[in-house]
């Protein structure tokens, strides 16, 4: 059987793991144990992929409760740490019905390079086992929790905005911040579980104060320079909803949102240096 996941060692003993799911997870391998930050959609055998990297016991932490970050929880027997404010969200998105929605989306995934629709599910995908997978053994976690892996220390930081219970991990030895979806060049602030724009701005300022050299986000293949937080702040603080571009997503039917890029940029500039945007609904401006 082929491996569904691929990984890149972005720092010594830190692996950025991705696949055609278009979402990345991070595996930290200390001398005593390992920690997996997020489990993706979980369509492939993530447990097997990790075993190719390390045989150490693995602690699992979810950055937040959305399906592309908690879907693989069911593959792990131990506790799954998640912020208390996102536990119900995780339960919602790992229900059998919502898992089936994720499967259908995977079968009709747009290839951005070719414009064609493709099925990204692995050939040996077990749909019934996946849809009955549930949440995993959730355990609440709060700001200040420290995971000591042996040579790698990770501290939980609350970063509300994208969801109420979003958390990041500060890799203390190297001062690198792992943010999940809490901040990015295309952050979503339009879902019912999202906080307001002012909460997102406060989160950006909080993380900026760490002075981290690098930022790692869940939908980008490489580490970003810490200074991108200035771009994200500029986009958020100067946000102009009236000139935003309409946006919708099938995960949130009926929700009207707009892409509000940083001044001087448009959606086609995604990936260019300096690009940043906030995808927001009118009711989350505040």
ABEGO torsion letter per residue (X at the ends): XBBABBBBBABBGBBBBBBAAGBBBBBBBBAABBBBBEAEAGABBAAAAAAAABABBBBBBBABABAAAAAAAAABABBBBBBAAAAAAAAAAABAAAAAAAAAAAABBBBAAAGBBBBABBAABBAAAAAAAEAEBBBBBBBGBBBBAGGBBBBBBBBBGABAABBBBBBAAAGBBBAEAABBABBBAABAABBBAAAAAAAAAAAAAAGBABBBBAABABBBBAAAAAAAAAAAAABBAAABBBBBBAABBGBBBBBBBBBGBBAAABGBBGBBBBBBBAAABX
